[in-house]
Amino acid sequence: MSNASARILVVGGGGREHALAWKLAHCRGVDEVLVAPGNAGTATEWHCRNVDVAADDLAGLLQLAQAEEVALTVVGPEAPLAAGIADRFQAEGLRLFGPSRAAARLEASKVFSKALLTRHGIPTAAYRSFDAAGPAREYVRTKGAPIVVKADGLAAGKGVVVATSVEEAQSAVTAMFAGRFGAAGAHVIIEDLLVGEEATYIVVASGTDYVPLASSQDHKRALDDDKGPNTGGMGAYSPAPVVSRAVEARIRSRIIEPTLRALAAAGTPFTGFLYAGLMIDAAGDPSVVEFNVRLGDPEAQPLLMRLDSDLLELLDAAVDGRLVDVATPRWKPEAALGVVMAAAGYPAAPRKGDRIAGLDAGAADGQKVFQAGTRRDAAGHVVTSGGRVLCVCALGRDLYAAAQGAYRRVATIHFEGAHFRHDIGHRALPPPTTRDST
């Protein structure tokens, strides 16, 4: 990026985009970060400005980037990537960090992703794909449960059912083909249940070159003890202790590198955040649960709190094909943990318009509230406007201290019907008898 004082565009309006805008605004050479459309949090962030252009309005975003002479566009959500925003911008000579439409199929189509994994011997669960409910229901009957049913397309993280009974799986199949997730359910994947501990491994990729980010772990289920329906994510933490050095080496050699090579060999090289959702078994062997083609949400929030080097330098290098020249990112030694506060009714039918109190309360050092489903009403109050409303994050000397800090801050924020899990980080926290009182 040649601009001495640059304007950056972040596409999206969730917690991930708030975290990206916040981090990029503090990078060297950044004059202003535009966020389209942003939320109530990004509107008041230092050196940030919301612009009323929807994340799926590709023509409007292109026009905005041209009019504002944006030096780099960073895309947060998956939908504009799947729709080809990178191709549109590249055709106009604009720099954008994110994969092409063809490479974004890795997330946009689970059928495409599973076929690529199987073809190249990359570890993942055995599966079958279906384009009609009858054969899918019969397959479930013969396979039994537990079993996993997934809508093929984009479903905002909710198109996955981990069924513990044949009846539950068959009901999921019926609902998906009946249109619960719209066009995303026109094809359905049914796969064996992987057993182990989940982890997230994200890299900044540029063709076959890549730079890994710190490990993290998400909590998909809506309720404590990993119960309830799948969500877009109810909280996350970094690092993930299950990703030891030995496990990380296997992730890189068995999953990340062959995937990037496969995409490049197919003529669709990948530039962007490559997110591998993994299951680590008892032997420390990783398998792919899912791929995403963007930074995770809520993993982004604790990850970016820990990042102690220049994010823009890293993204610029990826776009320009010179990742090999960039130093390995530095990470704060502290752990980070984020708790999602969701609206009443989430994930099925989140309620909107509830006033949020406590956002302006004095946060302690190492704490940050990233806003997602928020807006300002006519009176200027911040109110809920989506399912996942906030991600309340904290740093701590270890994950237990980070969890304490995050939950202390959660206790100061209130809105009607607020829902959050009370056990974020439970897989990595020490037994209660070994915890100190600080």
N, C-alpha and C positions, 0 to 999 in steps of 0.2 A: 504494500500500500504506500503510494508515494506522497499522499497528502500529509503535510506537516501538522495540520489541524483538521481532523477528519470527522465526518458525520457518518454514523452507523445506523442501519435500520434493523430492528428486531421484529420479526413477524410473529404475532400471536398475542394472547391476552391472559395467559394462565400464570401459575406460580413459577414454572420453569422460565417463562419469558421475563418475569420480574427479576428472577435471579440472574439471568443472562444480561439484562439491561443494567442492573446494579453493578455487576462485575465489569462489564465492558466500559461503563461510564468512568471507571477508575483506572482504565488502561492508558498507557502513554500515547499521546498524539490524538486522543479522542476529544473532540470539541463538544459533541452532542450525540445522544442516542435517541433516535425516533423509535417509538413502539406502536405498532399497528395491529390491533386497535388498542392494546394495553388494558389496564384496569385502574382502579382507584389508587393502588399502591405505586404503580409506575408513573402515574401523573404527578406525584410529589417527590419522586426520587431525584437526587442530585444529578444535574446535567441531562435529564431525560424529558422527553415531550411525547405525549400521546397524540396520535393522528387517527382520525376516524375513518379508517379503511379496514375492512374485514380481512381476516387471514385467508379466506378463500377467494377474494377478489383479485385474481392474478393481474388483470389489466390495470386495476387501480393501484396495486402495489408497484407495478412496473412504472406507471406514470409518476407515482410518488418518488421512487428512487431516482428517476431522471430529473424531475423538477427540483429536488433537494440536493442533487449532485452527491448522492450517497456513495461512499467509498467501498463499503462492504455491506451486504445484506446477510443476516443470520436468521435462518428459519427455525422456529421452535416446534410447531406441531407437524404431524405426519400428513394431514390432508393436502396442504398445498404442495408438498413434495411429491405425493402420489399423483397429483394433478399436473405436474410438470413445470413448476415454477422455476426450477433451475435451468431447464431448457429454454424457457421464455427469456430469462435474464441473459443467459449466455448468448443467445441469438442477437441480442441488442448490445452486446459488448459490456454488460454489467457484471461486476464480481459478486458472486453469491456462494455462501458456504452451505452445502447441502447436496445430496445425490440427485442425479438425473431421474426422470420418470421411470426409465427402464431399470435402473439400479434400485429405486425405491420399491419395486415389486417385492423385494425381500421382506418388507413389512406389509405392503398393500395386498399381497396374496399369500396366504399360508400354503396353498397348493404349490405355488411357484417355489416358495422357500423350502418346503419339505422335499420337493423333487430335486432341488439343487443339493441339499444336504445328503440325500440318499445317493445321488449320482456320483458325488465326490467322496463318499465314505466318511462324512463328518458325523460324529455321534449325535443321535437324536432318537426319540421314541419311535417304535414301529407304528405305522399308520395306514389308513385307507381314506380315500376321498370319495365323496358322493355328490351327485347333482339331483337327487330325488330322495324324498323322505322314506319311502317304502324299503328300498334296499339298505338304507342306513339303519333303520329300526331293526331290520332282520340281522344285520351284522352285530349290532349291540346285543341282541338276544343270544346269539351264538357265542360271542366273546365273553359276556358277563361283565361284572363290575368289581372293583372301581375301574372307571374308564373316563377319558377326557373327550369332550365334544367342543369343537371350535368352529365359529363362523370363519369363512375364508377371508373376508375382507376386513376393512377398518371398522371397529365398533367401539372406539374410545376406551379400550381396555376392558370392556364388559362382555365381549363375545366369547367367553370361555366358561364352560361348566365342568367342574371336576365332580363327576357323578359317583356317588357311593352305592347306588343301586341301579339295576337295569331300568326300572320304571323312571327314575330321575333322568337317566341318559336319554331314554326314548322321548320323554317330555321335552327335553332340550332340543332334540332333533326336530320334533314337530314344531316347536315354537320358532326355531331358526328358519325352517323352510316356509313357515307361515308369515314371515316378514317381521319378526321381532327386531331384527337389526337391518331391515331394509335390504338393499342390494348386497350387503356384506354377507347375508345368509343364503345367497343363491347357490353356493357350494359349501359343503361342510366337511371338515376333517374330523375323523375319529381316531384317536391314538391311545396307545398303552400309557398307563400312569407311570411316570418316573418317580423313583423313591430316593430321598436324600434331603439335602438342604439347598434351598435356592440362593442364588447370588446373582449380582449384576456386574458385568464387565464391559466397560465402554472404552472405545478407542477413537481418537481423531485420525481419520484415514485419508489418504491421497493415493489412489491407485493401489499398489501393493505395499506402499510405505505406510507406517502408522506409528502413533505415539499413544501408549496406554494411559488412561486416567486411573485414579485410585479406585479400588474395589468398593462396592456398596451392596446394600440389600434392601429390598422393598417389602412391603406388607400389603398383599393384594386384597385379602378378605376384609369385609366391612366390620367384623366384630372381633372382640378379644378372643384369644386362643385360636386364631385363624379359622373362625367360623363365619357363617353368613355368605352372601353372594360376593363374587369377584367385583372389584372396583378398578378405577384407574390407579389406585394406590393410596393407602391410608397413612403412610409414613415410611421413612427410610433412614438409614444410617451409613456412615463410612468411617473407618474401613470395615470390611466384612471379614472377621477372623477366619472363616472357613476357607477363604482364598489365601492359603499359605504360598510361600515362594514356589514350592513344588507344584501345587495346584495351578498357580498362575502360569508356570512354564507349559503345563499341559493345555491350558486354555489357549495360549498363544499359538502353540505348534499344531494342535489338533483341530482348532476351531477358527480362530481369527485369521491366521495366515492362509489356510486352504480356502476359506470363504472369499477373501480378497483376491486370491489368485484365480479362483473360478469365475468371479465377476469380470475381472480384467480379461481373461481368456475368451469370454463370451462377447467381448466388445462393449461391455457396460461397466467400465471402471468406476469404483466407488469413491466419492469425496464427500466427507461429512462425518457426523457422529455415527459410528456403528455400535449398536447396543446389542449385546448378547445376554439374553435372559437364560440362566443356566441352572441345572440341577447337578449338585456335587454329591456323588454317592459315598458310601462308607469307606471305600478304598481311595477316595480323593480323585475319582475320574469324573470329568465334566461331560454333560450332554446338553444340547441346545433345547430349551423349552420354546423359545421364540426369538426372533430377531426384530429389533426396531431400527429405524433409519434416522433417528434423532436422539437428542439427549433425553434421558428418562425424566419423568415427573411422577413422584417427588424426589428421585435420586439427585436431580440437578441441584436442588437447594442445599443439602448438606455437602455435596461434592464441591460446589463453588464457594461455600464458606471455608473449606479447607484449602482450596487452591491458593498458593502463595507466589505464583508467578503470573506473567502477563498473558491473559487469555487471548487477546487480539493478536499478539505475535504468533501464537500457535495456529489460530484459524487462518491468518494471512498466509502463513507458510504452507498450509494444506492446500489452499486455493491456488497458490502459485507453484505447486509441485516441488517444494523444497523443504519438506519435513525433515530430511536427513540433516539439514543445517541447524535445526532447532534443538536447544538444550532440553533435556528431560524436565518435565514440569516439577516444580517444587511443591511440597505439601506441608501444611502446618502439622506439627506432631500431635496436636489434639485430635480427638474423635469429634465427629459432628453427628447430630441426630435431629430429625424433623418430624413433627407430629401434625398430621392433617386434621383441621377442624372442618367438618362437612356440614352442609345444610340439612335441616329436617327433611326426611323422605329420601335422602340419597342412599343408594344409587338409582332407585326406581323412578321417583318423581320428586326431585328436590324443590323445596319451597324457596321463593325469592322475595326480596323486599324487606327482610328483617334487619333492623338497625343493629350495627356492631358497636359495642362499647369496649373501651379499654385499649384501643390501638395506640392511643397517644400516651399511655402510661409509660413511665420511665423504664426502659429495658436495661438490663445489666450488660456489662461488656461481654462480648461473645454471644449475644442473642440477636436474632433477626426474625421479623415476621414478614414472610413473603406472601403477598396477596394474590388471589387467583380469581375466584368468582365474586368480584366486588365491583361496585360502581357508586357514584355519588347521586343521591336523589335531589329533588328540586330544592330542598332546604339545605343542601350541602353536606348531609350526613352520609357516611359510608354504610351501604346496605349490601346484603347478600344478593348475588345475581347469577349463581351457578351452583353446581353440586359440591365440588371441593372449593371451599371458601378461602382458607388460609393454610399456610404451612409454617408452623412455629418452630424455629430452629435454634440450636445452641451448640456451642463448642464446649468441650470439657477435657480434662486430662485423660479420661478414659470414657468408654461408652456409658458407664453408669453415671458419671458426673454430667455428661452431655444430656442424658435422659432426665436427670434431676432438673437441670437448667431449663430444658424445653418445657417440661410439665409445670414448673413454677410459672413460666410465662403464660402458658395456656390458662392457668387458673386466674389470670388477671383480665382475660378477654371473654366477653359474653355476647351472645345473640340467641334469640328464641329458637329452641330446638337444636342447638348446636350438638353435634355428634362427633366423637373422636374415640379412637382406641386408647386404652390405658396401658398397653403392653408393648409399645413400639421398642424394638431392640431386644425383646425377651430371649431370642435364640442366642444372643451373644453376651448377655449379662451374666455375671457370676451368681452363684446361689446366694440367697439372702444372708446366710450365716457368714459369708466371707466379705460382705460389703461393710465399709466403714460408715460412719454417721455424717460425713461431711457432704 
